[in-house]
Amino acid sequence: MASKSFFAEVNTMFDRSAIYTKHSSGLLSQIKTCNSVYQMSFPLVRDDGTIDVIHAYRAEHSQHMQPTKGGIRYAPSVSADEVMALAALMSYKCAIVDVPYGGAKGGICIDRHHYSQSELERITRRYTFELAMKNFIGPGVDVPAPDYGTSSVEMSWIFDTYRSITDNPLDALACVTGKPVGGGGVRGRTEATGRGVFFGVREACSIEEDMHAIGLEKGVEGKRIIIQGLGNVGYHAALYLEEAGAVIVGIAEYDGGLYNPNGLRLADVVEHRKETNSILNFPGATNIKDSILTLEMECDILVPAALENQITSKNAHRIQAKIIAEASNGPTTSAADQALSERGTMIIPDVYLNAGGVTVSYFEWLRNLSHVRHGRISRRREAHNALRILETVQDLVGKKFDPKILSNIESSLVFGASEADLVDSGLEDTMVGAYHEIQQKSRSHNIDLRTGAFITAIDKIAMEYSRGGIFP
């Protein structure tokens, strides 16, 4: 039996959740349909003078809100089906965390390791030009961001190319997010997705009743963690979980895995990888030749932070984790999801958990459009208001505070809340609020978290369609 396509997997999970809603079949069909897909091919003159044909894509799943939003990935696996599936997940993800975007996704079918830096720049700039010519990019149209295989470097090339051809250069900075901090980016964007994963896992572990239901104690501290993928998302998720007291017992990378039931110190593993170009042969740890087998080792929380379809019907029954925290997009197939949920495994779904990136991208987009750094206008005013409150408290209690204490408080209020602090606060509030919304939805229907998350997304998108007069 042939395996389902990625987009079909997403739609299976959509359909499984839609039965709990009261929306018409026509509206549900419109919500899950991918509105447009642009497939392009263009030549690349390589550094040695030879010519490659580059194949690339951009999918816009839904314009129920505009602009659409979604990352660009560089990987050999990129296909029309993959970007359609990821664009759909972006629509649902944005709805769940109340970020006012429709979903989009793009990709270029290359292995970036086979191209020089100058070749990657030419590919990126040509891709941006192609998107602009077909109206698939723009601050109010479609706003890309980094994804697998891309970074702030590629985003700066995209911005520079778009700025050179747009007739609206004033707002051109908002055509893409995930830019370097000195080039229109916002502090906290790099670690945002991994930071959001931490907030989501922390919030799930804070509900004592839910933890006892799966045989775990409340809280992150002491939880044994396996991380798959030590890229940007996996590294930062591991870092914040470790700082909160979790114990990393396993790490899986493309070249194999490590396992040590007594724990692996993240900084030491990263240093070892820098020195040897591999995580393997780390002192005190057991090498696992087949990386995917690392996921089956004993742990409390498994964090897949690599690519899609890592947990399938073939290995789901061997997964020992009590919690699967989906840091990547689509790591669990629909069949594996159903089997694990029926077994009592808690799955914190990707459609919620990795929304930290798009949340902070939203903050960056707002900053670019307003042309004002977050907190620049209000920070000192808020500090003065806080000091007035302190002075009122002094009058009420009839006792004066030490002037040095007041001075320290004022300094902290004025200079302590940096842009990074404000961004992190906004991210935390978003992830905490969204988790409790989907948790309550799943509890009210006696269903798993993924289904609860999809119901939440469907209801919010349906409301936008109805509000816009598209459907009665």
C-alpha positions in Angstrom: 0.0 0.0 0.0 1.4 3.3 -1.1 2.1 5.9 1.7 0.0 9.1 1.8 1.5 12.3 0.5 2.4 14.9 3.1 -0.5 17.1 2.0 -2.9 14.2 2.2 -1.6 13.5 5.8 -2.4 17.1 6.8 -5.9 16.8 5.3 -6.5 13.5 7.0 -5.9 15.2 10.4 -8.1 18.1 9.2 -10.9 15.8 8.4 -10.6 13.9 11.6 -11.1 17.2 13.5 -13.7 18.7 11.2 -16.3 16.2 12.3 -16.4 18.0 15.7 -17.4 21.3 14.1 -20.7 22.5 12.7 -19.5 24.1 9.5 -20.9 23.2 6.1 -19.0 20.7 3.9 -18.4 23.5 1.3 -16.8 25.8 3.8 -14.6 23.0 5.1 -13.5 22.1 1.6 -12.5 25.7 0.9 -10.6 26.0 4.2 -8.4 22.9 3.5 -7.9 23.6 -0.2 -4.5 25.1 -1.2 -5.4 28.3 -3.2 -2.4 28.6 -5.4 0.9 27.0 -6.2 3.7 28.5 -8.3 6.2 26.1 -9.7 9.2 27.6 -11.5 12.4 26.6 -13.1 15.3 28.8 -14.0 19.0 28.5 -15.0 22.0 29.0 -12.8 25.4 29.7 -14.3 27.7 28.1 -11.8 31.1 29.3 -10.7 32.8 27.0 -13.2 30.7 28.2 -16.1 28.4 25.1 -16.3 24.6 25.5 -16.2 22.2 24.0 -13.7 18.4 24.1 -13.9 16.9 25.1 -10.5 13.4 24.0 -9.6 11.5 26.0 -6.9 8.0 26.5 -5.5 5.8 28.8 -3.6 2.4 27.8 -2.2 -0.3 30.1 -0.8 -2.8 28.0 1.1 -5.3 30.5 2.2 -6.0 34.3 1.9 -8.6 34.4 4.6 -6.2 36.9 6.1 -3.5 38.8 4.3 -0.6 38.7 3.8 0.1 35.1 3.6 3.2 34.0 5.7 5.6 31.1 5.6 9.2 30.0 5.4 11.5 29.1 2.5 13.4 25.9 2.7 16.4 24.7 0.7 16.4 20.9 0.5 16.6 18.1 -2.1 13.2 16.8 -0.9 11.3 20.0 -1.8 8.2 19.4 -3.9 4.9 20.9 -4.8 3.2 18.5 -2.4 5.5 19.4 0.5 5.1 23.2 0.2 1.3 22.8 -0.1 1.3 20.7 3.1 3.5 23.1 5.0 1.5 26.1 3.7 -1.7 24.5 5.1 0.0 23.9 8.4 1.0 27.6 8.5 -2.7 28.6 8.0 -3.8 26.5 10.9 -0.8 27.5 13.0 -1.4 31.2 12.6 -5.0 30.8 13.5 -4.2 28.9 16.6 -1.9 31.5 18.0 -4.0 34.5 16.7 -1.4 35.8 14.3 -3.3 37.5 11.4 -1.8 35.8 8.4 -2.9 33.2 5.9 -0.5 30.3 5.4 2.2 30.0 2.7 5.4 28.1 2.2 8.2 28.0 -0.4 11.2 26.0 -1.2 14.1 25.4 -3.7 15.0 21.9 -4.6 18.7 21.9 -3.9 21.3 20.6 -1.4 22.9 23.8 -0.3 26.1 22.0 0.6 26.7 21.4 -3.1 26.7 25.2 -3.9 29.1 28.0 -3.1 28.0 31.1 -1.2 28.0 33.2 -4.4 25.9 30.5 -6.2 23.4 30.4 -3.3 23.1 34.2 -3.5 22.4 34.1 -7.2 19.8 31.4 -6.7 18.1 33.3 -3.9 18.0 36.6 -5.8 16.6 34.9 -9.0 13.9 33.1 -6.9 12.9 36.4 -5.3 12.7 38.1 -8.7 10.5 35.2 -10.0 8.2 35.6 -6.9 7.9 39.3 -7.4 7.0 39.0 -11.1 4.1 36.7 -10.2 3.0 38.8 -7.2 4.0 36.1 -4.7 5.9 38.4 -2.4 5.3 41.7 -0.8 4.6 43.3 2.7 0.8 43.0 2.2 0.8 40.0 -0.2 3.1 37.2 0.9 6.0 37.4 3.5 8.6 34.7 3.5 10.9 33.7 6.4 13.7 31.3 7.2 13.1 27.6 7.3 15.1 24.4 6.9 18.4 25.2 5.1 18.0 29.0 5.1 18.9 31.7 7.6 19.0 35.5 8.0 21.6 35.6 5.3 19.2 34.5 2.6 16.5 36.7 4.0 18.7 39.8 3.6 19.3 38.8 0.0 15.6 38.5 -0.5 14.9 42.0 1.0 17.7 43.6 -1.0 16.4 42.1 -4.3 12.8 43.0 -3.6 13.7 46.6 -2.6 15.5 47.1 -5.9 12.4 46.3 -8.0 9.4 47.4 -5.9 7.5 50.6 -6.4 7.0 50.9 -2.6 10.5 51.0 -1.1 9.3 52.6 2.1 7.7 49.4 3.3 10.0 47.0 1.5 11.7 46.0 4.7 8.5 44.2 5.7 8.6 41.9 2.6 10.4 39.2 4.5 11.2 38.4 8.2 14.0 36.6 9.9 16.4 39.3 8.7 19.7 40.1 10.5 19.2 42.4 13.6 21.2 45.1 12.0 19.2 44.8 8.7 15.7 45.2 10.0 15.4 42.0 12.0 14.2 41.8 15.6 16.1 40.5 18.5 14.9 37.0 19.6 13.8 35.8 16.1 16.7 33.3 15.7 15.8 31.4 18.9 12.0 32.0 18.6 10.9 28.6 17.4 12.9 26.7 19.9 11.9 29.1 22.7 8.3 28.6 21.7 8.8 24.8 21.9 10.1 25.2 25.5 7.1 27.4 26.5 4.7 24.9 25.1 6.4 21.9 26.8 6.6 23.8 30.0 3.0 24.6 29.9 1.9 21.1 29.2 4.0 19.8 32.0 2.5 22.3 34.4 -0.9 20.7 34.4 -0.7 18.1 37.2 -3.8 16.2 36.2 -2.6 15.7 32.6 0.9 14.6 33.8 -0.5 12.0 36.3 -2.7 10.6 33.5 0.5 9.6 31.6 2.5 8.6 34.6 4.7 11.6 35.1 5.2 14.2 37.8 4.3 17.9 37.3 7.0 20.2 35.9 9.9 20.1 33.4 12.6 19.5 36.0 14.1 16.0 35.9 12.3 15.0 32.7 14.5 12.9 30.4 14.6 14.4 26.9 15.6 13.0 23.5 16.2 15.6 20.8 16.1 14.7 17.1 17.9 17.4 15.1 20.4 19.8 16.5 19.8 22.6 14.1 18.5 26.0 15.1 15.1 24.8 16.5 16.4 21.6 18.2 19.4 23.3 19.7 17.4 26.1 21.3 14.6 23.8 22.5 17.2 21.6 24.1 19.0 24.6 25.6 15.9 26.1 27.3 14.7 22.7 28.5 18.1 21.9 30.0 18.2 25.3 31.7 14.8 24.5 33.2 16.2 21.3 34.8 15.4 18.7 32.1 18.0 16.0 31.4 19.0 15.4 27.8 19.7 11.7 27.5 19.6 11.3 23.7 20.5 13.4 20.6 19.9 12.3 17.0 21.6 13.9 14.0 21.8 13.0 10.3 25.0 11.0 10.8 23.8 8.9 13.8 22.7 9.3 17.4 24.0 9.4 21.0 22.4 8.0 24.1 23.4 8.2 27.8 20.7 7.5 30.4 22.7 9.6 32.9 22.5 12.7 30.7 24.4 14.6 28.0 25.5 18.2 28.6 24.4 20.1 25.5 27.3 22.6 25.5 29.8 19.7 25.6 28.1 17.9 22.8 28.1 21.0 20.6 31.8 21.6 21.4 32.6 18.0 20.5 30.7 18.5 17.2 32.7 21.6 16.4 36.0 19.7 17.0 35.1 16.5 15.1 32.3 17.6 12.7 30.1 14.9 14.2 28.2 14.3 17.5 29.3 10.6 17.4 32.0 9.2 19.7 31.1 11.6 22.4 32.8 10.5 25.7 30.5 8.4 27.9 27.7 8.1 25.4 26.6 5.1 23.2 26.7 5.6 19.5 23.5 4.7 17.6 24.5 4.0 14.0 20.9 4.4 12.6 19.8 7.8 13.7 16.1 7.1 13.6 16.6 4.3 16.3 17.5 7.0 18.8 13.8 8.0 18.9 13.0 4.6 20.3 15.2 4.8 23.3 13.8 5.3 26.8 12.8 8.9 27.8 10.0 11.0 29.1 9.8 13.6 26.3 10.8 13.0 22.6 11.4 16.2 20.7 11.5 15.6 16.9 13.1 18.7 15.4 14.2 17.5 12.0 12.0 16.8 8.9 8.6 15.3 8.4 7.5 11.6 8.6 10.0 10.5 11.3 7.4 8.6 13.4 5.3 6.3 11.3 3.2 3.1 11.7 6.5 1.2 11.3 8.1 2.5 14.5 5.3 4.1 16.5 4.9 1.0 18.6 8.5 1.1 19.7 8.4 4.8 20.8 8.8 4.8 24.6 8.3 8.5 25.3 5.3 9.6 27.3 5.2 13.0 25.5 6.1 13.7 21.9 6.7 17.4 21.5 6.7 18.1 17.7 9.2 20.9 17.2 9.4 20.2 13.4 6.6 20.2 10.8 4.8 16.9 10.3 7.1 14.5 12.1 4.3 12.1 12.9 2.1 10.5 10.2 -1.6 10.3 10.7 -1.5 6.5 11.3 1.2 6.8 13.9 -0.6 9.7 15.5 -3.7 7.7 15.9 -1.9 4.6 17.3 0.1 6.7 19.8 -2.9 8.7 21.0 -4.9 5.5 21.5 -2.0 4.1 23.5 -2.1 7.2 25.8 0.9 9.1 24.5 0.6 12.8 24.8 1.4 14.5 21.5 1.9 18.3 21.6 1.2 19.0 18.0 3.5 20.8 15.5 0.5 23.0 14.4 0.8 24.7 17.8 4.2 23.9 19.2 6.5 25.3 16.5 4.5 28.6 16.2 7.1 30.6 18.0 8.9 31.5 14.8 5.9 32.9 13.0 4.8 34.7 16.2 8.1 36.6 16.5 8.1 37.1 12.7 4.8 38.9 13.2 6.5 41.2 15.8 9.3 41.9 13.2 6.8 42.6 10.5 4.9 45.1 12.7 8.2 46.8 13.6 9.1 47.1 9.9 5.8 48.6 8.9 5.7 51.0 11.9 9.4 52.0 11.5 9.6 52.1 15.3 11.6 49.8 17.5 9.5 47.9 20.0 9.2 49.8 23.3 10.9 52.9 22.0 7.8 55.1 22.5 6.4 53.7 25.7 9.2 52.4 27.9 10.1 55.6 29.8 6.4 56.6 30.1 5.7 53.2 31.7 8.7 53.6 34.0 7.4 57.0 35.2 3.9 55.5 35.8 5.4 52.7 37.8 7.4 55.2 39.9 4.2 57.1 40.6 2.6 53.9 41.9 5.6 53.3 44.2 5.3 56.9 45.5 1.6 56.3 46.2 2.4 53.1 48.1 4.9 55.2 50.2 2.2 57.6 51.1 -0.3 54.8 52.0 2.1 53.0 54.3 3.6 56.2 55.7 7.1 55.1 55.1 9.7 56.4 52.6 11.7 54.0 50.5 15.5 54.3 50.4 16.4 56.7 47.6 19.0 54.2 46.3 16.3 51.6 46.0 14.1 54.0 44.1 17.0 54.9 41.8 17.7 51.2 41.1 14.1 50.5 40.4 13.9 53.4 38.0 17.0 52.4 36.2 15.7 48.8 35.9 12.3 50.1 34.6 13.8 52.4 32.0 16.7 50.3 30.7 15.8 46.7 31.7 13.0 46.0 29.3 15.0 45.6 26.0 13.4 44.8 22.7 14.5 41.2 23.2 12.7 41.2 26.6 9.5 42.6 25.1 9.6 40.0 22.2 10.2 37.2 24.6 7.3 38.3 26.8 5.0 38.5 23.8 6.1 35.1 22.7 5.5 33.5 26.1 2.1 35.1 26.4 1.1 33.8 23.0 2.3 30.3 23.5 0.8 30.0 27.1 -2.6 31.3 26.0 -2.8 29.2 22.9 -1.9 26.0 24.8 -4.6 26.4 27.4 -7.1 27.2 24.6 -6.4 23.9 22.7 -6.1 22.0 26.0 -9.5 23.1 27.1 -10.9 22.3 23.6 -9.5 18.8 23.7 -10.7 18.3 27.3 -14.3 19.4 26.4 -14.5 16.9 23.6 -12.4 14.2 25.3 -10.0 14.2 22.4 -6.2 14.5 21.8 -4.4 17.8 21.6 -3.9 17.7 17.9 -7.6 17.3 17.2 -8.3 20.1 19.7 -5.8 22.4 17.9 -7.2 21.7 14.5 -10.8 22.4 15.7 -9.6 25.7 17.1 -7.9 26.6 13.8 -10.9 25.5 11.7 -13.3 27.6 13.8 -11.2 30.7 13.6 -10.6 30.5 9.9 -14.3 29.8 9.3 -15.2 32.9 11.3 -12.9 35.0 9.1 -14.5 33.6 5.9 -17.9 34.4 7.2 -16.9 37.9 8.4 -15.6 38.7 5.0 -18.9 37.8 3.4 -17.5 34.9 1.4 -19.8 32.4 3.0 -23.1 33.0 4.9 
